Amino acid sequence: MIRKMLEKDRKRLKRKIHIRKCIAGTLERPRMSVVRSNRALSIQVIDDSRGHTVVSASTLEKELKNIRRTVEGAGQLGEIMGKRLLEKNIATVVFDRNGYLYHGLVKAMADGARKAGLRF
C-alpha cells in the first residue's frame, strides 16, 4: 500500500512539473493554484513575476470552517475566491490544477469560480 501511494505521488509531481513549464501568472492575469489535502481545500492566486500571493481562500480559515471537503463545498470555496478576486478588480486568471486530475473537487472549484464571474 505504501509503495502504491508513493507511486501515485510521484506521478502527480511529474504532471505538476509538466504543467508549470507552460503556465505562469502575471499581475494582469495571475495563476490560480488549487491544493487539496485529506482535511482541507485551498486556493491561492499568485503573481509569479513578483512571487506574491494576491488572494487566498482555505477551508481552514475561521469564517470558512463550515465548508466541508465535498464537491458542493469545493464549489462554494470557488465562488468565494471568485468574489474576492472581483473585489480586487481581477477578472481573468490562469488555472493551475497542481497536477491533480481535472474532475471532482478540482473541477467543482473551477466551476464555482466561473459561476462568480471569473474567466480562465
WOMO-V512510 format. One record per residue. PSI is psi in whole degrees, 0 to 359 (NA if undefined). NEAR is the number of other ideal C-beta (glycine too) atoms within 8 Angstrom. D_FIRST is the distance of its C-alpha to the first C-alpha in whole Angstrom. Layout:
psi,near,d_first
PSI,NEAR,D_FIRST
PSI,NEAR,D_FIRST
//
This chain:
psi,near,d_first
316,4,0
319,5,4
321,6,5
319,7,5
319,8,6
321,8,9
320,8,10
315,8,11
322,8,13
319,8,14
320,8,16
318,10,17
321,9,19
317,9,20
320,9,21
314,10,23
319,9,25
319,8,26
316,12,27
342,8,29
329,5,31
333,5,33
150,8,33
150,7,35
145,14,37
178,9,41
322,6,43
325,4,44
82,7,41
167,14,38
127,13,34
107,17,32
133,10,29
135,15,26
132,9,23
137,10,21
184,7,18
336,2,17
328,5,20
167,9,23
145,16,24
144,13,27
133,16,29
142,10,31
120,17,34
135,13,35
102,14,38
336,10,37
327,8,40
349,6,41
41,6,37
135,6,38
121,8,36
307,10,39
149,11,37
157,8,34
139,11,32
151,11,29
357,13,29
351,8,29
150,8,32
314,4,35
348,4,36
13,12,33
333,8,31
351,4,32
126,9,30
163,7,27
67,10,24
176,6,25
319,8,26
318,8,30
322,12,29
321,16,28
319,13,31
318,10,33
321,17,32
319,18,33
318,12,36
318,12,36
319,18,36
317,15,38
319,9,41
321,10,40
320,16,40
329,12,44
330,6,45
11,8,45
39,5,46
116,11,43
340,8,43
142,8,41
166,15,37
125,11,35
123,8,32
108,11,29
358,10,25
30,9,24
350,10,21
152,10,20
146,6,21
77,7,24
167,5,24
236,8,23
319,11,24
316,14,25
321,9,27
321,13,29
317,16,29
316,13,31
323,10,33
319,17,34
321,17,35
322,12,37
326,10,39
346,14,40
5,8,42
153,14,40
139,7,40
NA,10,37
//
